[in-house]
Amino acid sequence: MGIDLNKVESYVVHLKNRKDREENMIKELNSFVDNWEVFDAIKMNPGYKGTSESFKSIIRDAKDKGLDQVLVFEDDVRFTSKKSKIKFQNAIDSLPEKWDVLLGGVYTMSKPRKINKINKHLVKVGDFSSLHCILINKSAYDKILEHDPNTVKHLDRYLGKLSREDKLKTYLTYPMVAIQYNTYSDNVNKSVNYNKLLDKFELFDFKVKHGRRRY
């Protein structure tokens, strides 16, 4: 594809008041990308509206700058191994000519045990939920900007719907390279145990149990 992960503009969406996330956020992102910036998340009530507006603000900026791609993380992202960066680059290199979104990981996906494997680095995705590690191609910019939280509340559920309807060409790294720390989510206003959500997947090269990585 000719896309160098180190040269893609990268942003992490972070609420200033979430000081509890900063140590892990800095550690994780420094292990994955050479240069990244904090985007001060737009705080709204309910939280999912702020998430949507934050991502759309990043996309507007990417369009203004004429960027071909932009890489966005949520501040609770957790990479699965020391090789996650290499695996993500391998996935990028094996993307088809026409693609819209590349996900580093998901925590829900339609028919997770029926994997539509494209090659040894990629899985084609229908419906999904996740925004914690997402490479967005310019072909998806306008679709993201069209999101209306009053119609489909959560941005990832909106993108999942488009993907399910084949209006968005969405791919997932195989194996998944990014999960999320178990923590309080401002998006859904409650603590989330992502490990339980991930138990059903066969998209890892390890097992996620009790907050640990079991290889």
PASEBA-1860 file (N, C-alpha, C; in nm, 3 decimals):
! residues 215
1> MGIDLNKV> 0.082/-0.122/0.000/0.000/0.000/0.000/0.085/0.127/0.000 ~ 0.212/0.118/0.039/0.298/0.235/0.043/0.268/0.329/0.158 ~ 0.203/0.280/0.263/0.172/0.363/0.381/0.268/0.325/0.493 ~ 0.346/0.423/0.537/0.441/0.403/0.647/0.374/0.445/0.777 ~ 0.354/0.350/0.867/0.288/0.378/0.994/0.352/0.494/1.068 ~ 0.484/0.506/1.060/0.554/0.612/1.131/0.529/0.750/1.074 ~ 0.476/0.755/0.951/0.454/0.884/0.887/0.308/0.927/0.885 ~ 0.220/0.841/0.935/0.078/0.875/0.940/0.052/0.963/1.063
9> ESYVVHLK> -0.019/1.073/1.044/-0.051/1.159/1.160/-0.141/1.080/1.255 ~ -0.102/1.083/1.384/-0.169/0.999/1.484/-0.216/1.085/1.601 ~ -0.336/1.055/1.648/-0.397/1.129/1.758/-0.457/1.033/1.859 ~ -0.449/1.070/1.985/-0.519/0.995/2.089/-0.623/1.087/2.150 ~ -0.746/1.041/2.155/-0.857/1.119/2.211/-0.854/1.101/2.362 ~ -0.837/1.212/2.435/-0.814/1.204/2.579/-0.883/1.319/2.651 ~ -0.966/1.285/2.749/-1.027/1.386/2.835/-0.925/1.433/2.938 ~ -0.911/1.563/2.952/-0.810/1.620/3.041/-0.826/1.572/3.185
17> NRKDREEN> -0.949/1.547/3.227/-0.972/1.508/3.366/-0.938/1.361/3.394 ~ -0.911/1.282/3.290/-0.879/1.141/3.310/-0.729/1.120/3.329 ~ -0.678/1.181/3.438/-0.536/1.168/3.472/-0.499/1.023/3.498 ~ -0.597/0.942/3.539/-0.571/0.801/3.571/-0.529/0.720/3.449 ~ -0.555/0.772/3.331/-0.522/0.699/3.209/-0.388/0.738/3.148 ~ -0.331/0.846/3.195/-0.218/0.905/3.123/-0.092/0.819/3.123 ~ -0.061/0.754/3.234/0.062/0.674/3.240/0.057/0.559/3.139 ~ -0.053/0.484/3.139/-0.065/0.374/3.044/-0.074/0.425/2.900
25> MIKELNSF> -0.144/0.536/2.881/-0.159/0.594/2.748/-0.023/0.627/2.687 ~ 0.060/0.695/2.763/0.193/0.734/2.713/0.279/0.611/2.685 ~ 0.277/0.514/2.776/0.356/0.392/2.759/0.314/0.316/2.634 ~ 0.184/0.298/2.618/0.134/0.219/2.505/0.163/0.287/2.372 ~ 0.132/0.415/2.361/0.147/0.483/2.233/0.294/0.500/2.194 ~ 0.381/0.522/2.290/0.524/0.532/2.259/0.579/0.401/2.205 ~ 0.513/0.290/2.237/0.558/0.159/2.188/0.507/0.130/2.047 ~ 0.415/0.211/2.000/0.344/0.179/1.875/0.370/0.277/1.761
33> VDNWEVFD> 0.376/0.405/1.791/0.399/0.507/1.688/0.509/0.603/1.734 ~ 0.587/0.650/1.639/0.698/0.739/1.672/0.651/0.878/1.713 ~ 0.545/0.925/1.648/0.494/1.060/1.676/0.343/1.055/1.691 ~ 0.294/1.109/1.801/0.150/1.115/1.822/0.116/1.240/1.902 ~ -0.006/1.284/1.888/-0.052/1.405/1.957/-0.177/1.373/2.038 ~ -0.192/1.444/2.147/-0.314/1.433/2.226/-0.419/1.527/2.168 ~ -0.535/1.472/2.140/-0.650/1.555/2.104/-0.736/1.569/2.228 ~ -0.752/1.693/2.274/-0.833/1.717/2.393/-0.979/1.685/2.360
41> AIKMNPGY> -1.027/1.575/2.415/-1.161/1.527/2.383/-1.267/1.631/2.415 ~ -1.367/1.635/2.331/-1.481/1.726/2.352/-1.575/1.659/2.451 ~ -1.595/1.723/2.564/-1.678/1.664/2.670/-1.822/1.707/2.650 ~ -1.909/1.608/2.639/-2.052/1.633/2.623/-2.129/1.531/2.705 ~ -2.252/1.561/2.730/-2.341/1.468/2.800/-2.462/1.440/2.710 ~ -2.482/1.313/2.673/-2.408/1.193/2.710/-2.272/1.184/2.643 ~ -2.185/1.096/2.698/-2.048/1.088/2.654/-2.030/1.049/2.508 ~ -2.122/0.967/2.455/-2.105/0.922/2.317/-2.113/1.037/2.217
49> KGTSESFK> -2.183/1.145/2.253/-2.188/1.261/2.165/-2.051/1.329/2.160 ~ -1.984/1.335/2.274/-1.850/1.392/2.277/-1.751/1.309/2.197 ~ -1.765/1.176/2.204/-1.680/1.089/2.125/-1.698/1.116/1.976 ~ -1.821/1.124/1.932/-1.850/1.151/1.792/-1.792/1.285/1.748 ~ -1.814/1.388/1.827/-1.765/1.521/1.790/-1.613/1.527/1.791 ~ -1.550/1.454/1.882/-1.403/1.451/1.887/-1.346/1.388/1.761 ~ -1.400/1.272/1.722/-1.351/1.206/1.602/-1.379/1.292/1.479 ~ -1.496/1.353/1.473/-1.529/1.435/1.356/-1.438/1.557/1.347
57> SIIRDAKD> -1.398/1.611/1.461/-1.306/1.724/1.461/-1.170/1.684/1.404 ~ -1.124/1.565/1.441/-0.998/1.514/1.387/-1.009/1.493/1.236 ~ -1.122/1.440/1.192/-1.143/1.415/1.049/-1.149/1.546/0.971 ~ -1.216/1.646/1.025/-1.221/1.776/0.956/-1.081/1.833/0.939 ~ -1.000/1.820/1.043/-0.862/1.869/1.037/-0.782/1.791/0.933 ~ -0.803/1.659/0.927/-0.734/1.576/0.829/-0.772/1.618/0.686 ~ -0.901/1.647/0.666/-0.946/1.692/0.535/-0.882/1.826/0.499 ~ -0.879/1.918/0.594/-0.821/2.051/0.570/-0.673/2.041/0.535
65> KGLDQVLV> -0.604/1.944/0.595/-0.461/1.926/0.570/-0.435/1.842/0.444 ~ -0.540/1.784/0.388/-0.524/1.699/0.271/-0.457/1.567/0.301 ~ -0.480/1.513/0.422/-0.417/1.387/0.461/-0.487/1.269/0.394 ~ -0.410/1.174/0.345/-0.467/1.055/0.284/-0.521/0.959/0.388 ~ -0.458/0.956/0.506/-0.503/0.872/0.617/-0.478/0.946/0.748 ~ -0.549/0.902/0.850/-0.523/0.949/0.985/-0.545/0.831/1.080 ~ -0.461/0.823/1.183/-0.468/0.714/1.279/-0.516/0.770/1.412 ~ -0.622/0.709/1.467/-0.683/0.760/1.590/-0.689/0.648/1.694
73> FEDDVRFT> -0.653/0.686/1.818/-0.660/0.594/1.931/-0.750/0.652/2.039 ~ -0.807/0.565/2.119/-0.868/0.608/2.244/-0.764/0.591/2.353 ~ -0.779/0.666/2.461/-0.672/0.671/2.561/-0.662/0.550/2.652 ~ -0.751/0.452/2.632/-0.741/0.328/2.710/-0.689/0.212/2.625 ~ -0.630/0.245/2.510/-0.580/0.141/2.420/-0.468/0.062/2.489 ~ -0.465/-0.067/2.460/-0.364/-0.156/2.516/-0.320/-0.252/2.405 ~ -0.193/-0.248/2.373/-0.142/-0.332/2.264/-0.109/-0.471/2.317 ~ -0.129/-0.570/2.231/-0.129/-0.709/2.276/0.010/-0.770/2.289
81> SKKSKIKF> 0.109/-0.713/2.222/0.244/-0.768/2.233/0.346/-0.666/2.185 ~ 0.473/-0.697/2.203/0.580/-0.610/2.156/0.586/-0.607/2.003 ~ 0.520/-0.703/1.939/0.519/-0.710/1.794/0.396/-0.645/1.731 ~ 0.314/-0.579/1.813/0.190/-0.521/1.761/0.214/-0.421/1.649 ~ 0.316/-0.339/1.663/0.346/-0.239/1.560/0.381/-0.306/1.428 ~ 0.464/-0.409/1.433/0.503/-0.481/1.312/0.381/-0.547/1.248 ~ 0.296/-0.607/1.331/0.177/-0.675/1.279/0.080/-0.576/1.213 ~ 0.068/-0.457/1.273/-0.021/-0.357/1.216/0.034/-0.308/1.082
89> QNAIDSLP> 0.165/-0.289/1.074/0.225/-0.248/0.947/0.207/-0.357/0.842 ~ 0.220/-0.483/0.882/0.197/-0.594/0.789/0.054/-0.592/0.734 ~ -0.041/-0.562/0.824/-0.181/-0.552/0.782/-0.200/-0.437/0.683 ~ -0.138/-0.324/0.711/-0.145/-0.209/0.620/-0.091/-0.247/0.483 ~ 0.023/-0.314/0.483/0.088/-0.350/0.357/0.006/-0.449/0.274 ~ -0.084/-0.522/0.339/-0.162/-0.624/0.267/-0.306/-0.580/0.241 ~ -0.337/-0.454/0.267/-0.471/-0.404/0.237/-0.498/-0.405/0.087 ~ -0.623/-0.431/0.048/-0.657/-0.421/-0.095/-0.654/-0.276/-0.141
97> EKWDVLLG> -0.664/-0.257/-0.270/-0.657/-0.122/-0.325/-0.770/-0.034/-0.270 ~ -0.890/-0.091/-0.259/-1.004/-0.014/-0.209/-1.036/-0.055/-0.065 ~ -1.015/0.037/0.027/-1.045/0.013/0.168/-1.080/0.145/0.233 ~ -1.154/0.138/0.342/-1.195/0.259/0.413/-1.138/0.267/0.554 ~ -1.142/0.154/0.625/-1.103/0.154/0.766/-1.023/0.028/0.796 ~ -0.915/0.044/0.874/-0.841/-0.071/0.928/-0.845/-0.061/1.080 ~ -0.898/-0.165/1.144/-0.910/-0.170/1.289/-0.796/-0.251/1.350 ~ -0.743/-0.201/1.461/-0.642/-0.277/1.533/-0.703/-0.383/1.622
105> GVYTMSKP> -0.830/-0.365/1.655/-0.901/-0.460/1.739/-1.048/-0.424/1.746 ~ -1.129/-0.519/1.790/-1.271/-0.497/1.813/-1.309/-0.564/1.944 ~ -1.423/-0.525/2.001/-1.474/-0.599/2.117/-1.612/-0.656/2.093 ~ -1.675/-0.619/1.983/-1.789/-0.695/1.932/-1.779/-0.699/1.781 ~ -1.830/-0.806/1.722/-1.824/-0.824/1.578/-1.929/-0.925/1.538 ~ -1.993/-0.903/1.423/-2.093/-0.998/1.377/-2.028/-1.131/1.344 ~ -2.089/-1.240/1.393/-2.042/-1.376/1.367/-1.892/-1.391/1.390 ~ -1.846/-1.366/1.515/-1.702/-1.367/1.542/-1.634/-1.500/1.518
113> RKINKINK> -1.710/-1.610/1.518/-1.646/-1.740/1.496/-1.646/-1.782/1.349 ~ -1.704/-1.696/1.265/-1.699/-1.720/1.121/-1.609/-1.613/1.060 ~ -1.480/-1.640/1.064/-1.382/-1.541/1.026/-1.367/-1.536/0.874 ~ -1.386/-1.418/0.817/-1.369/-1.396/0.674/-1.225/-1.350/0.650 ~ -1.135/-1.446/0.651/-0.992/-1.415/0.642/-0.953/-1.383/0.499 ~ -0.894/-1.265/0.478/-0.853/-1.221/0.345/-0.713/-1.274/0.312 ~ -0.623/-1.264/0.409/-0.488/-1.316/0.397/-0.436/-1.338/0.539 ~ -0.310/-1.367/0.555/-0.259/-1.401/0.688/-0.250/-1.281/0.782
121> HLVKVGDF> -0.279/-1.161/0.730/-0.272/-1.040/0.812/-0.406/-0.969/0.829 ~ -0.508/-1.009/0.753/-0.632/-0.931/0.747/-0.757/-1.017/0.756 ~ -0.860/-0.961/0.821/-0.994/-1.018/0.825/-1.091/-0.912/0.774 ~ -1.184/-0.950/0.689/-1.290/-0.857/0.644/-1.400/-0.855/0.749 ~ -1.445/-0.736/0.783/-1.538/-0.718/0.894/-1.673/-0.667/0.845 ~ -1.781/-0.724/0.902/-1.914/-0.669/0.883/-1.944/-0.575/0.999 ~ -2.048/-0.601/1.071/-2.083/-0.518/1.187/-1.976/-0.532/1.295 ~ -1.948/-0.422/1.367/-1.846/-0.424/1.471/-1.867/-0.309/1.569
129> SSLHCILI> -1.797/-0.318/1.681/-1.788/-0.208/1.777/-1.643/-0.193/1.818 ~ -1.588/-0.074/1.801/-1.455/-0.039/1.851/-1.408/0.088/1.784 ~ -1.336/0.169/1.861/-1.271/0.288/1.808/-1.132/0.306/1.870 ~ -1.086/0.209/1.947/-0.964/0.232/2.026/-0.837/0.233/1.944 ~ -0.839/0.176/1.824/-0.723/0.181/1.734/-0.776/0.170/1.592 ~ -0.781/0.281/1.521/-0.848/0.282/1.391/-0.773/0.370/1.292 ~ -0.731/0.309/1.183/-0.668/0.381/1.072/-0.778/0.414/0.971 ~ -0.795/0.541/0.944/-0.906/0.587/0.861/-0.853/0.640/0.729
137> NKSAYDKI> -0.900/0.583/0.620/-0.863/0.629/0.486/-0.949/0.750/0.448 ~ -0.897/0.833/0.358/-0.970/0.953/0.319/-1.105/0.921/0.256 ~ -1.119/0.801/0.202/-1.246/0.761/0.142/-1.358/0.748/0.245 ~ -1.322/0.743/0.375/-1.422/0.729/0.481/-1.450/0.861/0.553 ~ -1.376/0.965/0.520/-1.389/1.092/0.594/-1.533/1.144/0.594 ~ -1.590/1.157/0.476/-1.724/1.216/0.466/-1.829/1.129/0.535 ~ -1.811/0.999/0.528/-1.907/0.909/0.593/-1.905/0.928/0.744 ~ -1.787/0.948/0.800/-1.776/0.972/0.944/-1.839/1.107/0.980
145> LEHDPNTV> -1.815/1.207/0.898/-1.870/1.340/0.925/-2.022/1.343/0.917 ~ -2.080/1.245/0.851/-2.226/1.238/0.840/-2.292/1.176/0.963 ~ -2.213/1.128/1.057/-2.272/1.063/1.175/-2.356/1.159/1.256 ~ -2.476/1.117/1.287/-2.569/1.194/1.371/-2.603/1.111/1.495 ~ -2.550/1.149/1.612/-2.576/1.072/1.734/-2.723/1.065/1.772 ~ -2.804/1.152/1.716/-2.947/1.148/1.745/-3.018/1.037/1.667 ~ -2.950/0.985/1.566/-3.006/0.876/1.485/-2.947/0.742/1.527 ~ -2.815/0.731/1.523/-2.743/0.614/1.575/-2.649/0.668/1.682
153> KHLDRYLG> -2.673/0.635/1.807/-2.605/0.701/1.918/-2.453/0.698/1.906 ~ -2.396/0.578/1.899/-2.252/0.563/1.907/-2.189/0.561/1.769 ~ -2.077/0.631/1.755/-2.009/0.639/1.626/-1.967/0.502/1.576 ~ -1.914/0.417/1.664/-1.871/0.286/1.616/-1.988/0.199/1.571 ~ -2.103/0.214/1.636/-2.220/0.138/1.592/-2.269/0.189/1.456 ~ -2.257/0.316/1.433/-2.290/0.374/1.302/-2.197/0.319/1.195 ~ -2.066/0.317/1.224/-1.969/0.263/1.128/-1.990/0.113/1.108 ~ -2.025/0.044/1.217/-2.055/-0.098/1.206/-2.174/-0.124/1.115
161> KLSREDKL> -2.274/-0.039/1.125/-2.393/-0.052/1.039/-2.354/-0.032/0.892 ~ -2.274/0.070/0.865/-2.230/0.093/0.727/-2.148/-0.024/0.675 ~ -2.064/-0.078/0.762/-1.982/-0.192/0.723/-2.067/-0.315/0.694 ~ -2.167/-0.338/0.779/-2.258/-0.451/0.760/-2.333/-0.440/0.627 ~ -2.366/-0.318/0.590/-2.439/-0.293/0.466/-2.346/-0.279/0.346 ~ -2.217/-0.303/0.368/-2.114/-0.295/0.264/-2.103/-0.154/0.205 ~ -2.134/-0.055/0.288/-2.114/0.084/0.248/-1.981/0.138/0.301 ~ -1.912/0.055/0.379/-1.783/0.089/0.434/-1.697/-0.037/0.427
169> KTYLTYPM> -1.582/-0.026/0.363/-1.492/-0.141/0.348/-1.399/-0.145/0.469 ~ -1.433/-0.235/0.562/-1.366/-0.239/0.691/-1.286/-0.367/0.706 ~ -1.162/-0.351/0.753/-1.073/-0.465/0.774/-1.019/-0.462/0.917 ~ -0.979/-0.578/0.963/-0.928/-0.596/1.099/-0.796/-0.670/1.093 ~ -0.699/-0.626/1.171/-0.571/-0.695/1.174/-0.589/-0.836/1.229 ~ -0.514/-0.928/1.171/-0.517/-1.068/1.217/-0.376/-1.113/1.247 ~ -0.345/-1.149/1.373/-0.436/-1.142/1.488/-0.455/-0.997/1.534 ~ -0.554/-0.975/1.621/-0.578/-0.841/1.672/-0.455/-0.790/1.747
177> VAIQYNTY> -0.425/-0.663/1.729/-0.306/-0.606/1.792/-0.340/-0.512/1.907 ~ -0.468/-0.477/1.923/-0.505/-0.378/2.024/-0.634/-0.419/2.096 ~ -0.629/-0.408/2.229/-0.748/-0.426/2.311/-0.760/-0.301/2.398 ~ -0.833/-0.309/2.509/-0.850/-0.192/2.594/-0.832/-0.230/2.740 ~ -0.780/-0.136/2.818/-0.769/-0.156/2.961/-0.909/-0.158/3.022 ~ -0.928/-0.243/3.121/-1.053/-0.245/3.196/-1.058/-0.120/3.284 ~ -1.154/-0.034/3.258/-1.159/0.093/3.329/-1.298/0.153/3.316 ~ -1.319/0.265/3.383/-1.446/0.337/3.370/-1.451/0.406/3.233
185> SDNVNKSV> -1.560/0.387/3.161/-1.576/0.447/3.029/-1.667/0.569/3.035 ~ -1.614/0.684/2.993/-1.696/0.805/2.986/-1.794/0.798/2.870 ~ -1.767/0.710/2.776/-1.854/0.696/2.659/-1.987/0.633/2.697 ~ -1.982/0.531/2.784/-2.105/0.463/2.824/-2.138/0.487/2.972 ~ -2.053/0.566/3.039/-2.076/0.605/3.179/-2.085/0.486/3.274 ~ -1.992/0.392/3.259/-1.985/0.280/3.353/-1.850/0.209/3.335 ~ -1.813/0.129/3.434/-1.692/0.050/3.424/-1.716/-0.066/3.328 ~ -1.615/-0.096/3.246/-1.629/-0.200/3.145/-1.516/-0.302/3.161
193> NYNKLLDK> -1.554/-0.430/3.165/-1.458/-0.539/3.165/-1.448/-0.593/3.023 ~ -1.350/-0.545/2.949/-1.337/-0.583/2.809/-1.295/-0.729/2.794 ~ -1.228/-0.784/2.895/-1.184/-0.923/2.886/-1.302/-1.018/2.865 ~ -1.411/-0.992/2.937/-1.529/-1.077/2.923/-1.588/-1.067/2.782 ~ -1.581/-0.946/2.726/-1.634/-0.926/2.591/-1.549/-0.996/2.486 ~ -1.420/-1.010/2.517/-1.327/-1.066/2.419/-1.317/-1.218/2.423 ~ -1.374/-1.280/2.526/-1.362/-1.425/2.542/-1.409/-1.504/2.420 ~ -1.508/-1.450/2.347/-1.569/-1.525/2.237/-1.486/-1.522/2.109
201> FELFDFKV> -1.381/-1.441/2.105/-1.307/-1.425/1.981/-1.198/-1.529/1.964 ~ -1.172/-1.561/1.838/-1.061/-1.648/1.802/-0.965/-1.570/1.711 ~ -0.947/-1.444/1.746/-0.867/-1.354/1.663/-0.740/-1.309/1.733 ~ -0.696/-1.388/1.831/-0.573/-1.358/1.903/-0.472/-1.469/1.882 ~ -0.347/-1.438/1.914/-0.248/-1.544/1.924/-0.221/-1.576/2.071 ~ -0.319/-1.539/2.157/-0.312/-1.566/2.300/-0.453/-1.563/2.355 ~ -0.469/-1.601/2.482/-0.597/-1.596/2.550/-0.600/-1.481/2.649 ~ -0.709/-1.406/2.651/-0.725/-1.296/2.746/-0.808/-1.346/2.863
209> KHGRRRY> -0.747/-1.353/2.980/-0.817/-1.401/3.098/-0.773/-1.321/3.220 ~ -0.872/-1.274/3.297/-0.847/-1.212/3.427/-0.744/-1.099/3.419 ~ -0.754/-1.019/3.312/-0.668/-0.903/3.301/-0.526/-0.933/3.257 ~ -0.496/-1.061/3.222/-0.361/-1.098/3.181/-0.364/-1.155/3.040 ~ -0.249/-1.159/2.978/-0.235/-1.218/2.846/-0.177/-1.356/2.863 ~ -0.250/-1.458/2.825/-0.202/-1.595/2.838/-0.167/-1.648/2.700 ~ -0.038/-1.667/2.674/0.011/-1.711/2.543/0.013/-1.864/2.534
END
